[in-house]
Amino acid sequence: MTAAVLLLAVPVVRTRASEPVVIVIDPGHGGENRGGEVAGQFLEKEITLQTAQAMKQTLEQFEGVQVYLTRTTDQELSLEERAQIAKAYGADFLFSLHYNMSSEHNLYGSEVWTSAFGRYYSAGQTFGRLQLAEMAGKGQYIRGVKTRLSSRGTDYYGVIRAARELDIPCVIIEHCYMDHPVDSHQINAAGKVAEMGVSDAIAAAKYFHLKSSSLGLDYSSYSYETVSAPQGIAAPDKTPPETVNLSVLSSDAATGRLDLCLEAHDAQSGILYYSYSLDGGATWSTLMPFANLGTLTFSVTVPSGSAPVILCRAYNGYDQYTESAAAMPAGFPAG
């Protein structure tokens, strides 16, 4: 993903208007491949199937579309088999549905992964932005549409790679993080899981300019920005943020209040989160949303009698961070 991608504010035109659009939905995981799991709460292979069923049921109410699932039961499939099923159905697009977890249980938000190559990147980026707009409408924090490459320079994710080899655009939709309280309340009931699938369906309907008389929805003239194919490979951001500056705007030793200003920039993948430390990096706050603001002001309260040494970290779209220089506000005890 690079900042130089060209955006065209024109609608995508379906090239096979006389034929139905064929959409294949892939519920991630299945069988022995359970996916992520939050004990007693969420099992990824189950909620991806629930989401896919809701997406299919919604899309089938639109005209000029045929919708299929790669699996309808608790079945294990290889990534290649998922793409092959899509090819057998004559898919115009393969949507692989997932839910996220992070190793430190500290990340939250929605993201979409797509191919780094040619028209598959263009299709994935264009759809991904529509899908994330639906997620933003549900109150989800947006982590972006991204690419990832293997050590061989091919698409990292097997289902995307296998689909591209069969000439099918494909994205992986990571709806939210099951293991973070910022996100988990969005899927803590069956109806909420189904709503995720409905949002996916609406994004697909917008992308393909579909119309549903029964739902009273008409996206046949819907206009959106389309992302052009990259010149070469749309490689992921491999570098941490370029700029992270922290300054103290005001301090009050009597109350322990500090007003801080954080400036952070990343030209390739933007700034998603920030965190701060009051003790020189021994402990850190949870990740806070930055949302590419450029400059953000916030306040913290220092424990009574402490000698604060303030640091900030800013995290880009690929979760790489840069740490600021330390700030030591005046008026507090010496360290």
Salt bridges, closest charged atoms under 4 A:
GLU19 OE1 - ARG16 NH1 2.90
ASP26 OD1 - ARG82 NH1 2.70
GLU37 OE2 - ARG34 NH2 3.05
GLU44 OE1 - HIS29 NE2 3.16
GLU44 OE2 - HIS98 ND1 3.35
GLU60 OE2 - LYS56 NZ 2.45
ASP74 OD2 - LYS45 NZ 2.86
ASP92 OD1 - ARG16 NH2 2.38
GLU111 OE1 - ARG143 NE 2.63
GLU111 OE1 - LYS146 NZ 2.71
GLU134 OE2 - LYS206 NZ 2.69
ASP155 OD2 - ARG164 NE 3.20
ASP167 OD1 - ARG119 NH2 2.86
ASP179 OD2 - HIS105 ND1 2.66
GLU195 OE1 - LYS138 NZ 3.36
ASP200 OD2 - HIS175 NE2 2.61
ASP259 OD1 - ARG257 NH2 2.96
GLU263 OE2 - HIS265 NE2 3.38
ASP319 OD2 - ARG143 NH2 2.86
GLU323 OE1 - ARG313 NE 2.86
